[in-house]
Amino acid sequence: MSAAGRFVDAVMAQMVEVKFDRAQVYDSWRGNLAGFDEDFLAELPGTFQRLTEQYSPEFCAAIFNNFGVRISEFPLGVRSLNLEIAIAAYHRSLEVRTRDGYPEKWALTQNNLGT
């Protein structure tokens, strides 16, 4: 696994560990701004796949949805790249949160994507 893949995995593990707490997440991210780059974006699908082997798909969708919210609101880093990463995270979440299977969560994620 690449360094970027390990970083993405660590970021997602931290999201779970701190229960998506904004302050704790952002404190950690401030020291790792360089890691949120094109390689991070490219590694998201692989991380999603690995997580679905450990957790339920629904839980992974929640992780990625909440990560998307956090990175889209993150005040540091490259804003356009943060938004691209958020969009990619929401798309992964929507692989599980389908309109038919999870209509309310699908709508929530669609709203996040639209925002």
C-alpha positions as CSV (number, residue, x, y, z in Angstrom):
1,M,0.0,0.0,0.0
2,S,1.2,3.5,-0.8
3,A,2.0,6.2,1.7
4,A,-1.1,8.0,0.5
5,G,-3.2,4.9,1.0
6,R,-1.9,4.5,4.6
7,F,-2.7,8.2,5.2
8,V,-6.3,7.9,3.9
9,D,-6.8,4.8,6.0
10,A,-5.4,6.6,9.1
11,V,-7.7,9.6,8.5
12,M,-10.8,7.4,8.3
13,A,-9.8,5.4,11.3
14,Q,-9.4,8.7,13.3
15,M,-12.8,9.8,12.1
16,V,-14.3,6.7,13.8
17,E,-12.1,6.9,16.8
18,V,-13.1,10.5,17.7
19,K,-16.7,9.9,16.6
20,F,-16.4,12.6,13.9
21,D,-15.6,15.3,16.4
22,R,-14.8,18.4,14.4
23,A,-12.2,19.9,16.9
24,Q,-10.3,16.7,17.3
25,V,-10.3,15.9,13.6
26,Y,-9.2,19.4,12.6
27,D,-6.4,19.5,15.2
28,S,-4.9,16.4,13.6
29,W,-5.4,17.6,10.0
30,R,-3.7,20.9,10.7
31,G,-0.4,19.1,11.0
32,N,-0.9,17.0,7.9
33,L,-2.1,19.5,5.3
34,A,0.3,18.2,2.7
35,G,-1.3,14.7,2.8
36,F,-4.6,16.1,1.4
37,D,-3.5,16.1,-2.2
38,E,-4.3,14.4,-5.5
39,D,-2.9,11.1,-4.2
40,F,-5.3,11.2,-1.3
41,L,-8.2,11.7,-3.8
42,A,-7.0,8.7,-5.9
43,E,-6.8,6.5,-2.8
44,L,-10.4,7.1,-1.6
45,P,-12.0,4.2,-3.6
46,G,-9.4,1.7,-2.3
47,T,-9.9,2.8,1.3
48,F,-13.6,2.5,0.9
49,Q,-13.2,-1.0,-0.4
50,R,-10.9,-2.0,2.5
51,L,-13.3,-0.5,5.1
52,T,-16.2,-2.5,3.7
53,E,-14.2,-5.6,4.4
54,Q,-13.9,-4.6,8.1
55,Y,-17.2,-2.9,8.7
56,S,-20.7,-3.0,7.4
57,P,-21.3,-1.1,4.1
58,E,-23.8,1.2,5.9
59,F,-21.2,2.2,8.5
60,C,-18.6,2.8,5.8
61,A,-21.1,5.1,4.0
62,A,-21.6,7.0,7.2
63,I,-17.8,7.4,7.7
64,F,-17.4,8.7,4.2
65,N,-20.4,11.0,4.4
66,N,-19.2,12.5,7.7
67,F,-15.6,12.8,6.3
68,G,-17.1,14.6,3.3
69,V,-18.8,17.1,5.6
70,R,-15.6,17.7,7.7
71,I,-13.3,18.1,4.7
72,S,-15.7,20.4,2.9
73,E,-15.9,22.7,5.9
74,F,-12.1,22.4,6.7
75,P,-10.8,26.0,6.7
76,L,-7.2,25.1,5.8
77,G,-5.6,23.5,2.8
78,V,-6.5,24.0,-0.8
79,R,-10.2,24.8,-0.9
80,S,-10.8,23.4,-4.4
81,L,-9.0,20.1,-3.6
82,N,-10.9,19.8,-0.3
83,L,-14.2,20.1,-2.2
84,E,-13.0,17.5,-4.8
85,I,-12.2,15.1,-2.0
86,A,-15.5,15.8,-0.3
87,I,-17.4,15.1,-3.6
88,A,-15.5,11.8,-4.1
89,A,-16.3,10.8,-0.5
90,Y,-20.0,11.5,-1.0
91,H,-20.0,9.5,-4.2
92,R,-18.5,6.5,-2.3
93,S,-21.2,6.9,0.3
94,L,-23.9,6.9,-2.4
95,E,-22.7,3.5,-3.6
96,V,-24.4,2.2,-0.4
97,R,-26.9,4.9,0.4
98,T,-29.2,4.3,-2.5
99,R,-32.5,6.0,-3.1
100,D,-34.4,2.8,-2.7
101,G,-32.5,1.2,0.1
102,Y,-31.9,4.3,2.3
103,P,-34.1,7.1,1.1
104,E,-33.5,9.5,4.0
105,K,-29.7,8.9,4.2
106,W,-29.6,9.1,0.4
107,A,-31.3,12.5,0.5
108,L,-29.0,13.7,3.3
109,T,-25.9,12.7,1.3
110,Q,-27.4,14.3,-1.9
111,N,-27.9,17.5,0.1
112,N,-24.3,17.4,1.3
113,L,-23.2,16.9,-2.3
114,G,-25.3,19.8,-3.5
115,T,-24.0,22.1,-0.8
